Amino acid sequence: MGKLAIIQTGGKQYKVQEGKKIRIEKIEGVLGSPVAFQEVLLTSDEDGKNVHIGTPHVEGAAVKGTITKQGRLKKITVIKFKRKVRYRRKRGHRQHFTEIEITTL
């Protein structure tokens, strides 16, 4: 049985477990460098016992991991269109991401 936690980074919340990989909004760092998240919202055992809910963050809790990948997602197409006025705009966007492997909770 492993532990799990909910962390907040980049304006989003992620459910994390030891040994799992997550993709988050891009943060600075090189491959293999350690990263720590102090904004832990919840910690728990996998079976739901020993739950600690923060107000808003759990005191003294930190989630640590290592950066495994820096990259960009697939391209999405953004289209603006107004009929009858010959207005069309087509743009593409590729979001940057950082992949992190969680080492300790």
Backbone hydrogen bonds, N-H to C=O, Kabsch-Sander energy under -0.5 kcal/mol:
donor,donor_aa,acceptor,acceptor_aa,energy
4,L,44,S,-2.7
5,A,16,V,-2.3
6,I,42,L,-2.1
7,I,14,Y,-2.5
8,Q,39,E,-2.0
9,T,12,K,-2.3
12,K,9,T,-1.5
14,Y,7,I,-2.5
16,V,5,A,-3.2
16,V,14,Y,-0.6
18,E,3,K,-0.8
19,G,102,I,-2.7
20,K,17,Q,-1.6
22,I,100,I,-2.5
24,I,22,I,-0.5
24,I,98,T,-2.7
26,K,96,H,-0.7
32,G,67,I,-3.0
33,S,30,V,-1.9
35,V,65,G,-2.7
37,F,63,V,-3.0
38,Q,36,A,-0.6
40,V,38,Q,-1.8
41,L,6,I,-2.9
41,L,39,E,-0.6
42,L,6,I,-1.2
43,T,52,H,-2.0
44,S,4,L,-2.3
45,D,49,K,-2.2
46,E,2,G,-1.5
48,G,45,D,-1.4
52,H,43,T,-2.8
54,G,41,L,-2.5
55,T,57,H,-1.1
58,V,40,V,-3.0
61,A,58,V,-1.3
63,V,37,F,-2.1
64,K,104,T,-2.6
65,G,35,V,-2.6
66,T,101,E,-2.1
67,I,33,S,-2.1
68,T,99,E,-2.8
69,K,99,E,-1.5
71,G,97,F,-2.2
73,L,95,Q,-2.8
76,I,93,H,-2.4
78,V,91,R,-3.6
79,I,77,T,-0.5
80,K,89,R,-2.6
82,K,87,Y,-2.2
85,V,82,K,-0.8
87,Y,82,K,-1.1
88,R,86,R,-0.6
89,R,80,K,-2.4
91,R,78,V,-2.8
93,H,76,I,-1.9
97,F,71,G,-2.8
98,T,24,I,-2.2
99,E,69,K,-3.0
100,I,22,I,-2.8
101,E,66,T,-2.6
102,I,20,K,-2.6
102,I,100,I,-0.6
103,T,64,K,-2.5
104,T,64,K,-1.6
